[in-house]
Amino acid sequence: MSIDERLANTDFPLPTIRQVNNAKHHSSISLGLGELKDFPVDGQIIDAIQKSLLTDGANYTANAGLPALRTAIASKHQKVDGYTYSAENILITVGVQNALYAVIKTLAKLGAKRILIPEIYFGIYWKIPQDFGLQVITYPLIENFGIDLIALSNLLLPDDLVIINSPANPTGRVFTVQEQQELAAVLKSKLTQGYLISDEIYSQLIYEGEPAISFSAFFDRTLVLDGISKSSAAAGLRVGWIVTRNQKLAQAVTSNNATVISCPPTINQYAAIPVVQGLTKVTIEKYNAVLRQNRDVAINLLDKNHIPYIKPTGSFYLFPKISQLLNQSVKQFCLETASQPDGVVVIPGEAFGAPNYIRISLASLQIEEGMDRLIRCLKIK
Ligand SMILES: Cc1ncc(COP(=O)(O)O)c(C=O)c1O
């Protein structure tokens, strides 16, 4: 079969999230956002962008990224877990999505065969490993969206890859320190040759309870993935990074990513420096205050209407189960409610491996009106 014949017979569908967003009627409210689009960007980020244009902002950086940013991340991370990091432990990427791609590509080349991901997962945890021929296995969660540690332990082989995500998309679940310690104990005894990939992209968006501690503080064989997309209302700047104690591995991932991106956009790397240095903390606190308020508005309406959910405390999502209220699939419901006049966009749980649920984004300044519309739509189904 020729390339053109294969192309004619192969579907490359849009991700479910995009399908639903594309169905949106112009008068619908979006509770489907995966970014803080309605929130102002901190002025220091904008200043850094402008200043970089007067210096070397239009030039390439090293494949691994801007030394000043890598050094800032190294010194921030050192304070978290006490290990002595340098720029050689850090790789800058084009968002966490690119970080995941680069890490999985590299580890697949190095012989990784299986990757364990949570049973409710961010979509690319499944898609990227498949592109590199890895077997994807889901590990079960318990009722409150925590990890079923016994089940995970029974699944684990010594050279597996494992992904964790806290605060989580789409559940809003944040690990407690005790849960981190218990998970680390399992990993220390079972994952002796593989790696843990800890997706910490929402690490600064915790609006209730203790701030996050990076998982690198609990388990040495951790690759930490973080960035500015979520916490800085700067998803479009596409800056992420990888932190690893293993410099040889950092160098291998850099080499494998250089063929894809050469280097991340220089101006945008400058924009991340004030975030890493903690200078935008006050702005992030303001975001968290709004997210908490929005969470409370949303769960209040769910309570009144007896719709079950687990209370989220981080990221900016709420993940209630609604299939029991419908006489159609949740995905169909989402497509219909998005496309109707005065409708609302919410994301079907199918996009995260949980078809009975919907993901509601709390990152909307129209949360109350959006929730009212959602409840109205649910009542007539
Ligand atoms: C859990 C999770 N990881 C990674 C990403 C991708 O982040 P980035 O925009 O930095 O590529 C997202 C974006 O939605 C996410 O929710």
The ligand as an ORCA input file, in Angstrom:
! r2SCAN-3c Opt
* xyz 0 1
  C      -1.031     16.603     33.942
  C      -0.482     17.415     32.821
  N       0.778     17.206     32.442
  C       1.309     17.908     31.442
  C       0.587     18.851     30.747
  C       1.228     19.580     29.620
  O       1.826     20.735     30.102
  P       2.530     21.779     29.126
  O       1.490     22.756     28.699
  O       3.608     22.383     29.977
  O       3.073     21.004     27.984
  C      -0.740     19.093     31.103
  C      -1.554     20.057     30.344
  O      -2.766     20.025     30.349
  C      -1.282     18.367     32.176
  O      -2.540     18.565     32.578
*
